[in-house]
Amino acid sequence: AGDPAAGEGKVAACAACHGSDGNATAPIYPNLAGQNVAYLENALKAYRAGERGGGMSMMMTPQAQSLSDEDIADIAAYYGSLTP
Amino acid sequence: AGDPAAGEGKVAACAACHGSDGNATAPIYPNLAGQNVAYLENALKAYRAGERGGGMSMMMTPQAQSLSDEDIADIAAYYGSLTP
């Protein structure tokens, strides 16, 4: 399972759109605070694999491709731990 | 813009996984309560266009393909109106 404390140190890029508190900086982006961790991991892995097109995938695919499995677990754990 | 009241009458299928209150019925599904409406619309349209693979897209693509633009706007407005 991911480590939310480690994840907090890995979300600098994410936070530009999703906020460091998981509240998106614009309505076109999803809020992530309190989101289900399993869903967040699967979504990031789908972006990383190039499976998720449309929407903001031109941004998310390369971002996710810079992440290891451990990074994904940590980041998902961090955002999932926040209160919406 | 979508009509949340109309959307409430269109989420019977969505609710099986995302809950009628926007709280997912299992951690593999995303919570939708209070999610940003523009994001929800774009995500549904990407599924409908077959652009979003991976994750639960085998379920979401056909579901979204049954929705009109108005349905998508209403459903997004409904879930976005709920408190997380």
Backbone of each chain as nested JSON, in Angstrom:
{
  "chains": [
    {"id": "A", "residues": [
      {"number": 1, "name": "ALA", "atoms": {"N": [0.852, -1.203, 0.0], "CA": [0.0, 0.0, 0.0], "C": [0.878, 1.24, 0.0]}},
      {"number": 2, "name": "GLY", "atoms": {"N": [0.37, 2.309, -0.547], "CA": [1.132, 3.538, -0.633], "C": [1.275, 4.234, 0.704]}},
      {"number": 3, "name": "ASP", "atoms": {"N": [2.223, 5.149, 0.731], "CA": [2.528, 5.916, 1.945], "C": [2.099, 7.364, 1.707]}},
      {"number": 4, "name": "PRO", "atoms": {"N": [1.04, 7.8, 2.39], "CA": [0.551, 9.16, 2.142], "C": [1.593, 10.227, 2.442]}},
      {"number": 5, "name": "ALA", "atoms": {"N": [2.407, 10.018, 3.463], "CA": [3.426, 11.02, 3.8], "C": [4.456, 11.116, 2.683]}},
      {"number": 6, "name": "ALA", "atoms": {"N": [4.858, 9.981, 2.134], "CA": [5.781, 10.004, 0.998], "C": [5.102, 10.646, -0.21]}},
      {"number": 7, "name": "GLY", "atoms": {"N": [3.819, 10.353, -0.379], "CA": [3.087, 10.906, -1.504], "C": [3.049, 12.421, -1.463]}},
      {"number": 8, "name": "GLU", "atoms": {"N": [2.931, 12.966, -0.268], "CA": [2.863, 14.428, -0.147], "C": [4.086, 15.089, -0.772]}},
      {"number": 9, "name": "GLY", "atoms": {"N": [5.219, 14.4, -0.722], "CA": [6.441, 14.94, -1.291], "C": [6.564, 14.748, -2.792]}},
      {"number": 10, "name": "LYS", "atoms": {"N": [5.573, 14.094, -3.392], "CA": [5.66, 13.751, -4.818], "C": [4.611, 14.449, -5.677]}},
      {"number": 11, "name": "VAL", "atoms": {"N": [3.833, 15.354, -5.088], "CA": [2.696, 15.904, -5.823], "C": [2.918, 17.329, -6.328]}},
      {"number": 12, "name": "ALA", "atoms": {"N": [4.163, 17.753, -6.372], "CA": [4.403, 19.133, -6.817], "C": [3.81, 19.375, -8.203]}},
      {"number": 13, "name": "ALA", "atoms": {"N": [4.026, 18.431, -9.13], "CA": [3.498, 18.615, -10.485], "C": [1.974, 18.468, -10.483]}},
      {"number": 14, "name": "CYS", "atoms": {"N": [1.475, 17.478, -9.75], "CA": [0.023, 17.23, -9.694], "C": [-0.718, 18.467, -9.201]}},
      {"number": 15, "name": "ALA", "atoms": {"N": [-0.095, 19.123, -8.186], "CA": [-0.783, 20.193, -7.475], "C": [-1.064, 21.399, -8.351]}},
      {"number": 16, "name": "ALA", "atoms": {"N": [-0.324, 21.542, -9.437], "CA": [-0.556, 22.684, -10.319], "C": [-1.995, 22.697, -10.823]}},
      {"number": 17, "name": "CYS", "atoms": {"N": [-2.567, 21.529, -11.019], "CA": [-3.947, 21.429, -11.512], "C": [-4.9, 20.895, -10.452]}},
      {"number": 18, "name": "HIS", "atoms": {"N": [-4.447, 19.918, -9.679], "CA": [-5.343, 19.243, -8.734], "C": [-5.265, 19.833, -7.328]}},
      {"number": 19, "name": "GLY", "atoms": {"N": [-4.369, 20.806, -7.125], "CA": [-4.202, 21.411, -5.818], "C": [-3.405, 20.516, -4.885]}},
      {"number": 20, "name": "SER", "atoms": {"N": [-2.648, 21.133, -3.985], "CA": [-1.929, 20.314, -3.001], "C": [-2.899, 19.759, -1.97]}},
      {"number": 21, "name": "ASP", "atoms": {"N": [-4.076, 20.372, -1.867], "CA": [-5.112, 19.883, -0.954], "C": [-6.174, 19.055, -1.683]}},
      {"number": 22, "name": "GLY", "atoms": {"N": [-5.931, 18.762, -2.971], "CA": [-6.863, 17.923, -3.723], "C": [-8.071, 18.65, -4.264]}},
      {"number": 23, "name": "ASN", "atoms": {"N": [-8.091, 19.967, -4.109], "CA": [-9.148, 20.772, -4.721], "C": [-8.607, 21.382, -6.003]}},
      {"number": 24, "name": "ALA", "atoms": {"N": [-9.215, 21.01, -7.126], "CA": [-8.707, 21.397, -8.428], "C": [-8.647, 22.906, -8.568]}},
      {"number": 25, "name": "THR", "atoms": {"N": [-7.678, 23.352, -9.381], "CA": [-7.463, 24.783, -9.556], "C": [-8.344, 25.363, -10.653]}},
      {"number": 26, "name": "ALA", "atoms": {"N": [-9.048, 24.502, -11.394], "CA": [-10.0, 24.946, -12.414], "C": [-11.013, 23.819, -12.609]}},
      {"number": 27, "name": "PRO", "atoms": {"N": [-12.241, 24.168, -13.034], "CA": [-13.302, 23.149, -13.086], "C": [-13.08, 22.047, -14.117]}},
      {"number": 28, "name": "ILE", "atoms": {"N": [-12.172, 22.268, -15.042], "CA": [-11.915, 21.227, -16.033], "C": [-11.113, 20.074, -15.438]}},
      {"number": 29, "name": "TYR", "atoms": {"N": [-10.522, 20.29, -14.272], "CA": [-9.727, 19.252, -13.608], "C": [-10.539, 18.607, -12.498]}},
      {"number": 30, "name": "PRO", "atoms": {"N": [-10.34, 17.323, -12.229], "CA": [-11.065, 16.704, -11.112], "C": [-10.44, 17.008, -9.753]}},
      {"number": 31, "name": "ASN", "atoms": {"N": [-11.317, 17.217, -8.771], "CA": [-10.876, 17.211, -7.384], "C": [-10.416, 15.793, -7.034]}},
      {"number": 32, "name": "LEU", "atoms": {"N": [-9.394, 15.695, -6.214], "CA": [-8.888, 14.375, -5.841], "C": [-8.976, 14.107, -4.339]}},
      {"number": 33, "name": "ALA", "atoms": {"N": [-9.276, 15.118, -3.545], "CA": [-9.307, 14.935, -2.085], "C": [-10.339, 13.878, -1.712]}},
      {"number": 34, "name": "GLY", "atoms": {"N": [-9.888, 12.865, -0.999], "CA": [-10.796, 11.829, -0.52], "C": [-11.248, 10.841, -1.586]}},
      {"number": 35, "name": "GLN", "atoms": {"N": [-10.674, 10.951, -2.765], "CA": [-11.059, 10.0, -3.82], "C": [-10.569, 8.596, -3.431]}},
      {"number": 36, "name": "ASN", "atoms": {"N": [-11.253, 7.597, -3.938], "CA": [-10.886, 6.22, -3.616], "C": [-9.504, 5.885, -4.183]}},
      {"number": 37, "name": "VAL", "atoms": {"N": [-8.653, 5.326, -3.323], "CA": [-7.253, 5.089, -3.674], "C": [-7.126, 4.084, -4.82]}},
      {"number": 38, "name": "ALA", "atoms": {"N": [-7.91, 3.025, -4.788], "CA": [-7.813, 2.01, -5.85], "C": [-8.162, 2.63, -7.198]}},
      {"number": 39, "name": "TYR", "atoms": {"N": [-9.178, 3.485, -7.199], "CA": [-9.538, 4.167, -8.446], "C": [-8.406, 5.066, -8.933]}},
      {"number": 40, "name": "LEU", "atoms": {"N": [-7.828, 5.849, -8.031], "CA": [-6.747, 6.756, -8.425], "C": [-5.562, 5.985, -9.008]}},
      {"number": 41, "name": "GLU", "atoms": {"N": [-5.218, 4.871, -8.379], "CA": [-4.101, 4.06, -8.901], "C": [-4.42, 3.543, -10.301]}},
      {"number": 42, "name": "ASN", "atoms": {"N": [-5.617, 3.032, -10.487], "CA": [-5.981, 2.479, -11.796], "C": [-6.018, 3.569, -12.858]}},
      {"number": 43, "name": "ALA", "atoms": {"N": [-6.507, 4.743, -12.48], "CA": [-6.568, 5.834, -13.45], "C": [-5.154, 6.249, -13.873]}},
      {"number": 44, "name": "LEU", "atoms": {"N": [-4.25, 6.401, -12.9], "CA": [-2.878, 6.792, -13.24], "C": [-2.2, 5.729, -14.089]}},
      {"number": 45, "name": "LYS", "atoms": {"N": [-2.447, 4.463, -13.777], "CA": [-1.818, 3.392, -14.566], "C": [-2.381, 3.348, -15.983]}},
      {"number": 46, "name": "ALA", "atoms": {"N": [-3.657, 3.666, -16.127], "CA": [-4.243, 3.708, -17.472], "C": [-3.652, 4.866, -18.281]}},
      {"number": 47, "name": "TYR", "atoms": {"N": [-3.467, 6.008, -17.637], "CA": [-2.806, 7.115, -18.336], "C": [-1.374, 6.709, -18.707]}},
      {"number": 48, "name": "ARG", "atoms": {"N": [-0.663, 6.131, -17.755], "CA": [0.741, 5.759, -17.998], "C": [0.875, 4.789, -19.168]}},
      {"number": 49, "name": "ALA", "atoms": {"N": [-0.087, 3.886, -19.282], "CA": [-0.069, 2.888, -20.355], "C": [-0.548, 3.462, -21.685]}},
      {"number": 50, "name": "GLY", "atoms": {"N": [-0.943, 4.734, -21.69], "CA": [-1.442, 5.339, -22.917], "C": [-2.839, 4.878, -23.287]}},
      {"number": 51, "name": "GLU", "atoms": {"N": [-3.557, 4.329, -22.327], "CA": [-4.899, 3.801, -22.604], "C": [-5.986, 4.864, -22.511]}},
      {"number": 52, "name": "ARG", "atoms": {"N": [-5.684, 5.918, -21.768], "CA": [-6.703, 6.949, -21.559], "C": [-6.459, 8.123, -22.487]}},
      {"number": 53, "name": "GLY", "atoms": {"N": [-7.296, 8.259, -23.491], "CA": [-7.226, 9.39, -24.39], "C": [-8.31, 10.391, -24.05]}},
      {"number": 54, "name": "GLY", "atoms": {"N": [-8.444, 11.417, -24.874], "CA": [-9.472, 12.428, -24.654], "C": [-9.17, 13.263, -23.422]}},
      {"number": 55, "name": "GLY", "atoms": {"N": [-10.092, 14.144, -23.092], "CA": [-9.951, 14.978, -21.893], "C": [-8.576, 15.616, -21.834]}},
      {"number": 56, "name": "MET", "atoms": {"N": [-7.94, 15.536, -20.679], "CA": [-6.628, 16.141, -20.477], "C": [-5.509, 15.119, -20.631]}},
      {"number": 57, "name": "SER", "atoms": {"N": [-5.751, 14.063, -21.405], "CA": [-4.767, 12.972, -21.489], "C": [-3.448, 13.418, -22.11]}},
      {"number": 58, "name": "MET", "atoms": {"N": [-3.476, 14.471, -22.943], "CA": [-2.204, 14.926, -23.497], "C": [-1.291, 15.461, -22.396]}},
      {"number": 59, "name": "MET", "atoms": {"N": [-1.893, 15.922, -21.305], "CA": [-1.084, 16.332, -20.161], "C": [-0.794, 15.15, -19.236]}},
      {"number": 60, "name": "MET", "atoms": {"N": [-1.819, 14.347, -19.001], "CA": [-1.702, 13.301, -17.978], "C": [-0.823, 12.125, -18.409]}},
      {"number": 61, "name": "THR", "atoms": {"N": [-0.825, 11.789, -19.684], "CA": [-0.04, 10.622, -20.108], "C": [1.45, 10.818, -19.817]}},
      {"number": 62, "name": "PRO", "atoms": {"N": [2.057, 11.921, -20.272], "CA": [3.487, 12.079, -19.961], "C": [3.76, 12.249, -18.469]}},
      {"number": 63, "name": "GLN", "atoms": {"N": [2.843, 12.905, -17.768], "CA": [3.035, 13.028, -16.312], "C": [3.071, 11.643, -15.67]}},
      {"number": 64, "name": "ALA", "atoms": {"N": [2.114, 10.808, -16.024], "CA": [2.047, 9.479, -15.407], "C": [3.231, 8.616, -15.817]}},
      {"number": 65, "name": "GLN", "atoms": {"N": [3.755, 8.864, -17.018], "CA": [4.879, 8.047, -17.487], "C": [6.163, 8.349, -16.725]}},
      {"number": 66, "name": "SER", "atoms": {"N": [6.175, 9.424, -15.951], "CA": [7.336, 9.714, -15.116], "C": [7.245, 9.042, -13.748]}},
      {"number": 67, "name": "LEU", "atoms": {"N": [6.163, 8.309, -13.497], "CA": [5.905, 7.739, -12.166], "C": [6.15, 6.235, -12.126]}},
      {"number": 68, "name": "SER", "atoms": {"N": [6.785, 5.783, -11.045], "CA": [6.915, 4.348, -10.775], "C": [5.631, 3.836, -10.121]}},
      {"number": 69, "name": "ASP", "atoms": {"N": [5.521, 2.512, -10.023], "CA": [4.377, 1.942, -9.302], "C": [4.318, 2.484, -7.873]}},
      {"number": 70, "name": "GLU", "atoms": {"N": [5.487, 2.613, -7.251], "CA": [5.51, 3.105, -5.875], "C": [5.069, 4.565, -5.816]}},
      {"number": 71, "name": "ASP", "atoms": {"N": [5.53, 5.36, -6.759], "CA": [5.082, 6.756, -6.812], "C": [3.559, 6.823, -6.92]}},
      {"number": 72, "name": "ILE", "atoms": {"N": [3.003, 6.015, -7.812], "CA": [1.549, 6.027, -8.013], "C": [0.828, 5.636, -6.73]}},
      {"number": 73, "name": "ALA", "atoms": {"N": [1.33, 4.609, -6.074], "CA": [0.692, 4.168, -4.823], "C": [0.76, 5.275, -3.769]}},
      {"number": 74, "name": "ASP", "atoms": {"N": [1.914, 5.935, -3.676], "CA": [2.093, 6.981, -2.665], "C": [1.202, 8.197, -2.963]}},
      {"number": 75, "name": "ILE", "atoms": {"N": [1.181, 8.607, -4.217], "CA": [0.385, 9.776, -4.601], "C": [-1.101, 9.495, -4.403]}},
      {"number": 76, "name": "ALA", "atoms": {"N": [-1.532, 8.299, -4.796], "CA": [-2.948, 7.937, -4.609], "C": [-3.299, 7.905, -3.126]}},
      {"number": 77, "name": "ALA", "atoms": {"N": [-2.387, 7.364, -2.323], "CA": [-2.64, 7.302, -0.879], "C": [-2.73, 8.705, -0.284]}},
      {"number": 78, "name": "TYR", "atoms": {"N": [-1.868, 9.599, -0.779], "CA": [-1.891, 10.974, -0.26], "C": [-3.211, 11.66, -0.586]}},
      {"number": 79, "name": "TYR", "atoms": {"N": [-3.591, 11.676, -1.84], "CA": [-4.831, 12.38, -2.195], "C": [-6.044, 11.705, -1.568]}},
      {"number": 80, "name": "GLY", "atoms": {"N": [-6.022, 10.394, -1.498], "CA": [-7.153, 9.693, -0.884], "C": [-7.297, 9.987, 0.595]}},
      {"number": 81, "name": "SER", "atoms": {"N": [-6.188, 10.372, 1.238], "CA": [-6.227, 10.626, 2.687], "C": [-6.793, 11.994, 3.034]}},
      {"number": 82, "name": "LEU", "atoms": {"N": [-6.934, 12.861, 2.042], "CA": [-7.376, 14.237, 2.308], "C": [-8.897, 14.314, 2.437]}},
      {"number": 83, "name": "THR", "atoms": {"N": [-9.365, 15.304, 3.149], "CA": [-10.806, 15.526, 3.293], "C": [-11.305, 16.371, 2.127]}},
      {"number": 84, "name": "PRO", "atoms": {"N": [-12.385, 15.919, 1.472], "CA": [-12.912, 16.692, 0.331], "C": [-13.345, 18.098, 0.748]}}
    ]},
    {"id": "B", "residues": [
      {"number": 1, "name": "ALA", "atoms": {"N": [-26.318, 24.71, -19.816], "CA": [-25.883, 24.021, -18.592], "C": [-26.88, 22.937, -18.224]}},
      {"number": 2, "name": "GLY", "atoms": {"N": [-26.391, 21.91, -17.572], "CA": [-27.238, 20.787, -17.203], "C": [-28.192, 21.125, -16.078]}},
      {"number": 3, "name": "ASP", "atoms": {"N": [-29.208, 20.289, -15.954], "CA": [-30.243, 20.459, -14.93], "C": [-30.089, 19.348, -13.892]}},
      {"number": 4, "name": "PRO", "atoms": {"N": [-29.638, 19.707, -12.687], "CA": [-29.396, 18.659, -11.689], "C": [-30.647, 17.852, -11.355]}},
      {"number": 5, "name": "ALA", "atoms": {"N": [-31.799, 18.511, -11.346], "CA": [-33.029, 17.787, -11.018], "C": [-33.342, 16.76, -12.106]}},
      {"number": 6, "name": "ALA", "atoms": {"N": [-33.16, 17.133, -13.357], "CA": [-33.348, 16.172, -14.448], "C": [-32.311, 15.062, -14.349]}},
      {"number": 7, "name": "GLY", "atoms": {"N": [-31.094, 15.442, -13.985], "CA": [-30.028, 14.447, -13.869], "C": [-30.337, 13.393, -12.827]}},
      {"number": 8, "name": "GLU", "atoms": {"N": [-30.968, 13.804, -11.75], "CA": [-31.282, 12.833, -10.688], "C": [-32.125, 11.682, -11.23]}},
      {"number": 9, "name": "GLY", "atoms": {"N": [-32.956, 11.99, -12.231], "CA": [-33.786, 10.943, -12.818], "C": [-33.082, 10.092, -13.855]}},
      {"number": 10, "name": "LYS", "atoms": {"N": [-31.811, 10.379, -14.101], "CA": [-31.085, 9.668, -15.164], "C": [-29.922, 8.842, -14.648]}},
      {"number": 11, "name": "VAL", "atoms": {"N": [-29.764, 8.739, -13.334], "CA": [-28.563, 8.102, -12.8], "C": [-28.798, 6.694, -12.266]}},
      {"number": 12, "name": "ALA", "atoms": {"N": [-29.903, 6.075, -12.654], "CA": [-30.174, 4.738, -12.113], "C": [-29.025, 3.782, -12.427]}},
      {"number": 13, "name": "ALA", "atoms": {"N": [-28.538, 3.809, -13.659], "CA": [-27.441, 2.901, -14.021], "C": [-26.141, 3.335, -13.348]}},
      {"number": 14, "name": "CYS", "atoms": {"N": [-25.886, 4.633, -13.33], "CA": [-24.654, 5.163, -12.72], "C": [-24.547, 4.768, -11.256]}},
      {"number": 15, "name": "ALA", "atoms": {"N": [-25.725, 4.818, -10.585], "CA": [-25.763, 4.649, -9.133], "C": [-25.328, 3.264, -8.683]}},
      {"number": 16, "name": "ALA", "atoms": {"N": [-25.421, 2.282, -9.566], "CA": [-25.017, 0.925, -9.19], "C": [-23.564, 0.902, -8.728]}},
      {"number": 17, "name": "CYS", "atoms": {"N": [-22.739, 1.73, -9.323], "CA": [-21.315, 1.775, -8.954], "C": [-20.94, 3.068, -8.231]}},
      {"number": 18, "name": "HIS", "atoms": {"N": [-21.509, 4.195, -8.678], "CA": [-21.11, 5.498, -8.13], "C": [-22.022, 5.966, -7.001]}},
      {"number": 19, "name": "GLY", "atoms": {"N": [-23.091, 5.201, -6.714], "CA": [-24.016, 5.589, -5.66], "C": [-24.971, 6.668, -6.136]}},
      {"number": 20, "name": "SER", "atoms": {"N": [-26.183, 6.664, -5.629], "CA": [-27.111, 7.74, -5.981], "C": [-26.71, 9.03, -5.276]}},
      {"number": 21, "name": "ASP", "atoms": {"N": [-25.915, 8.899, -4.221], "CA": [-25.413, 10.077, -3.496], "C": [-23.983, 10.426, -3.897]}},
      {"number": 22, "name": "GLY", "atoms": {"N": [-23.474, 9.742, -4.934], "CA": [-22.133, 10.056, -5.412], "C": [-21.011, 9.434, -4.624]}},
      {"number": 23, "name": "ASN", "atoms": {"N": [-21.354, 8.576, -3.66], "CA": [-20.324, 7.829, -2.94], "C": [-20.246, 6.428, -3.549]}},
      {"number": 24, "name": "ALA", "atoms": {"N": [-19.088, 6.107, -4.092], "CA": [-18.929, 4.86, -4.832], "C": [-19.22, 3.655, -3.945]}},
      {"number": 25, "name": "THR", "atoms": {"N": [-19.73, 2.599, -4.595], "CA": [-20.117, 1.386, -3.866], "C": [-18.941, 0.44, -3.66]}},
      {"number": 26, "name": "ALA", "atoms": {"N": [-17.804, 0.736, -4.268], "CA": [-16.581, -0.046, -4.061], "C": [-15.401, 0.862, -4.398]}},
      {"number": 27, "name": "PRO", "atoms": {"N": [-14.214, 0.599, -3.782], "CA": [-13.091, 1.53, -3.928], "C": [-12.522, 1.607, -5.34]}},
      {"number": 28, "name": "ILE", "atoms": {"N": [-12.86, 0.645, -6.172], "CA": [-12.351, 0.687, -7.548], "C": [-13.07, 1.745, -8.373]}},
      {"number": 29, "name": "TYR", "atoms": {"N": [-14.197, 2.228, -7.881], "CA": [-14.977, 3.242, -8.59], "C": [-14.729, 4.612, -7.97]}},
      {"number": 30, "name": "PRO", "atoms": {"N": [-14.754, 5.665, -8.774], "CA": [-14.581, 6.997, -8.189], "C": [-15.865, 7.537, -7.554]}},
      {"number": 31, "name": "ASN", "atoms": {"N": [-15.69, 8.205, -6.422], "CA": [-16.758, 9.033, -5.883], "C": [-17.006, 10.193, -6.844]}},
      {"number": 32, "name": "LEU", "atoms": {"N": [-18.253, 10.584, -6.983], "CA": [-18.6, 11.676, -7.892], "C": [-19.228, 12.879, -7.186]}},
      {"number": 33, "name": "ALA", "atoms": {"N": [-19.601, 12.724, -5.933], "CA": [-20.283, 13.819, -5.227], "C": [-19.401, 15.054, -5.175]}},
      {"number": 34, "name": "GLY", "atoms": {"N": [-19.898, 16.153, -5.667], "CA": [-19.177, 17.412, -5.602], "C": [-18.047, 17.528, -6.613]}},
      {"number": 35, "name": "GLN", "atoms": {"N": [-17.94, 16.553, -7.5], "CA": [-16.878, 16.634, -8.516], "C": [-17.175, 17.802, -9.466]}},
      {"number": 36, "name": "ASN", "atoms": {"N": [-16.138, 18.338, -10.06], "CA": [-16.315, 19.471, -10.967], "C": [-17.103, 19.054, -12.213]}},
      {"number": 37, "name": "VAL", "atoms": {"N": [-18.121, 19.832, -12.534], "CA": [-19.057, 19.477, -13.595], "C": [-18.362, 19.431, -14.961]}},
      {"number": 38, "name": "ALA", "atoms": {"N": [-17.504, 20.388, -15.244], "CA": [-16.825, 20.401, -16.541], "C": [-15.969, 19.145, -16.713]}},
      {"number": 39, "name": "TYR", "atoms": {"N": [-15.308, 18.745, -15.627], "CA": [-14.521, 17.511, -15.689], "C": [-15.411, 16.297, -15.953]}},
      {"number": 40, "name": "LEU", "atoms": {"N": [-16.516, 16.201, -15.235], "CA": [-17.409, 15.051, -15.416], "C": [-17.928, 14.979, -16.852]}},
      {"number": 41, "name": "GLU", "atoms": {"N": [-18.296, 16.118, -17.408], "CA": [-18.788, 16.126, -18.792], "C": [-17.695, 15.655, -19.752]}},
      {"number": 42, "name": "ASN", "atoms": {"N": [-16.49, 16.168, -19.572], "CA": [-15.401, 15.777, -20.482], "C": [-15.059, 14.296, -20.347]}},
      {"number": 43, "name": "ALA", "atoms": {"N": [-15.104, 13.793, -19.12], "CA": [-14.794, 12.373, -18.915], "C": [-15.849, 11.502, -19.599]}},
      {"number": 44, "name": "LEU", "atoms": {"N": [-17.123, 11.836, -19.418], "CA": [-18.18, 11.04, -20.051], "C": [-18.087, 11.105, -21.571]}},
      {"number": 45, "name": "LYS", "atoms": {"N": [-17.761, 12.284, -22.103], "CA": [-17.65, 12.398, -23.561], "C": [-16.434, 11.63, -24.091]}},
      {"number": 46, "name": "ALA", "atoms": {"N": [-15.366, 11.584, -23.315], "CA": [-14.197, 10.798, -23.739], "C": [-14.531, 9.304, -23.73]}},
      {"number": 47, "name": "TYR", "atoms": {"N": [-15.259, 8.852, -22.709], "CA": [-15.705, 7.443, -22.711], "C": [-16.615, 7.189, -23.908]}},
      {"number": 48, "name": "ARG", "atoms": {"N": [-17.563, 8.097, -24.14], "CA": [-18.523, 7.902, -25.22], "C": [-17.838, 7.817, -26.582]}},
      {"number": 49, "name": "ALA", "atoms": {"N": [-16.773, 8.602, -26.743], "CA": [-16.03, 8.6, -28.006], "C": [-15.075, 7.41, -28.125]}},
      {"number": 50, "name": "GLY", "atoms": {"N": [-15.027, 6.588, -27.094], "CA": [-14.119, 5.447, -27.131], "C": [-12.667, 5.828, -26.919]}},
      {"number": 51, "name": "GLU", "atoms": {"N": [-12.436, 7.025, -26.376], "CA": [-11.066, 7.503, -26.195], "C": [-10.442, 7.021, -24.889]}},
      {"number": 52, "name": "ARG", "atoms": {"N": [-11.294, 6.692, -23.924], "CA": [-10.77, 6.294, -22.614], "C": [-10.759, 4.78, -22.494]}},
      {"number": 53, "name": "GLY", "atoms": {"N": [-9.563, 4.204, -22.541], "CA": [-9.42, 2.771, -22.324], "C": [-8.89, 2.508, -20.925]}},
      {"number": 54, "name": "GLY", "atoms": {"N": [-8.587, 1.25, -20.638], "CA": [-8.068, 0.876, -19.323], "C": [-9.129, 1.032, -18.261]}},
      {"number": 55, "name": "GLY", "atoms": {"N": [-8.717, 0.785, -17.013], "CA": [-9.638, 0.941, -15.882], "C": [-10.948, 0.221, -16.138]}},
      {"number": 56, "name": "MET", "atoms": {"N": [-12.041, 0.92, -15.872], "CA": [-13.37, 0.323, -16.042], "C": [-13.998, 0.73, -17.367]}},
      {"number": 57, "name": "SER", "atoms": {"N": [-13.168, 1.037, -18.368], "CA": [-13.711, 1.556, -19.62], "C": [-14.597, 0.546, -20.35]}},
      {"number": 58, "name": "MET", "atoms": {"N": [-14.372, -0.751, -20.115], "CA": [-15.248, -1.725, -20.773], "C": [-16.689, -1.586, -20.288]}},
      {"number": 59, "name": "MET", "atoms": {"N": [-16.836, -1.078, -19.066], "CA": [-18.189, -0.801, -18.574], "C": [-18.643, 0.605, -18.979]}},
      {"number": 60, "name": "MET", "atoms": {"N": [-17.728, 1.561, -18.844], "CA": [-18.135, 2.963, -19.023], "C": [-18.403, 3.337, -20.482]}},
      {"number": 61, "name": "THR", "atoms": {"N": [-17.667, 2.767, -21.401], "CA": [-17.857, 3.162, -22.808], "C": [-19.286, 2.889, -23.279]}},
      {"number": 62, "name": "PRO", "atoms": {"N": [-19.802, 1.663, -23.14], "CA": [-21.187, 1.438, -23.585], "C": [-22.206, 2.236, -22.78]}},
      {"number": 63, "name": "GLN", "atoms": {"N": [-21.94, 2.419, -21.493], "CA": [-22.877, 3.233, -20.699], "C": [-22.94, 4.656, -21.271]}},
      {"number": 64, "name": "ALA", "atoms": {"N": [-21.767, 5.233, -21.507], "CA": [-21.743, 6.614, -22.003], "C": [-22.333, 6.713, -23.403]}},
      {"number": 65, "name": "GLN", "atoms": {"N": [-22.214, 5.649, -24.182], "CA": [-22.743, 5.682, -25.552], "C": [-24.259, 5.693, -25.587]}},
      {"number": 66, "name": "SER", "atoms": {"N": [-24.876, 5.431, -24.456], "CA": [-26.344, 5.513, -24.4], "C": [-26.815, 6.916, -24.023]}},
      {"number": 67, "name": "LEU", "atoms": {"N": [-25.886, 7.839, -23.822], "CA": [-26.23, 9.174, -23.315], "C": [-26.127, 10.243, -24.406]}},
      {"number": 68, "name": "SER", "atoms": {"N": [-27.113, 11.131, -24.42], "CA": [-27.055, 12.316, -25.28], "C": [-26.198, 13.392, -24.596]}},
      {"number": 69, "name": "ASP", "atoms": {"N": [-25.877, 14.446, -25.351], "CA": [-25.165, 15.572, -24.738], "C": [-25.959, 16.139, -23.561]}},
      {"number": 70, "name": "GLU", "atoms": {"N": [-27.287, 16.211, -23.725], "CA": [-28.123, 16.737, -22.643], "C": [-28.1, 15.814, -21.427]}},
      {"number": 71, "name": "ASP", "atoms": {"N": [-28.168, 14.51, -21.674], "CA": [-28.064, 13.557, -20.558], "C": [-26.764, 13.77, -19.794]}},
      {"number": 72, "name": "ILE", "atoms": {"N": [-25.67, 13.894, -20.549], "CA": [-24.357, 14.061, -19.913], "C": [-24.328, 15.346, -19.087]}},
      {"number": 73, "name": "ALA", "atoms": {"N": [-24.853, 16.42, -19.637], "CA": [-24.872, 17.694, -18.903], "C": [-25.706, 17.574, -17.631]}},
      {"number": 74, "name": "ASP", "atoms": {"N": [-26.864, 16.901, -17.731], "CA": [-27.745, 16.761, -16.571], "C": [-27.117, 15.876, -15.494]}},
      {"number": 75, "name": "ILE", "atoms": {"N": [-26.551, 14.767, -15.915], "CA": [-25.944, 13.834, -14.955], "C": [-24.747, 14.489, -14.271]}},
      {"number": 76, "name": "ALA", "atoms": {"N": [-23.92, 15.182, -15.047], "CA": [-22.761, 15.872, -14.462], "C": [-23.225, 16.941, -13.476]}},
      {"number": 77, "name": "ALA", "atoms": {"N": [-24.279, 17.677, -13.847], "CA": [-24.793, 18.721, -12.95], "C": [-25.322, 18.108, -11.658]}},
      {"number": 78, "name": "TYR", "atoms": {"N": [-25.982, 16.953, -11.783], "CA": [-26.527, 16.298, -10.586], "C": [-25.406, 15.871, -9.633]}},
      {"number": 79, "name": "TYR", "atoms": {"N": [-24.448, 15.11, -10.145], "CA": [-23.394, 14.636, -9.244], "C": [-22.561, 15.804, -8.709]}},
      {"number": 80, "name": "GLY", "atoms": {"N": [-22.34, 16.787, -9.548], "CA": [-21.566, 17.934, -9.092], "C": [-22.257, 18.733, -7.998]}},
      {"number": 81, "name": "SER", "atoms": {"N": [-23.587, 18.622, -7.945], "CA": [-24.348, 19.395, -6.959], "C": [-24.35, 18.758, -5.57]}},
      {"number": 82, "name": "LEU", "atoms": {"N": [-23.923, 17.52, -5.489], "CA": [-23.987, 16.795, -4.214], "C": [-22.806, 17.147, -3.313]}},
      {"number": 83, "name": "THR", "atoms": {"N": [-22.998, 17.006, -2.027], "CA": [-21.929, 17.258, -1.064], "C": [-21.09, 15.99, -0.895]}},
      {"number": 84, "name": "PRO", "atoms": {"N": [-19.763, 16.107, -1.021], "CA": [-18.909, 14.908, -0.877], "C": [-19.08, 14.252, 0.504]}}
    ]}
  ]
}
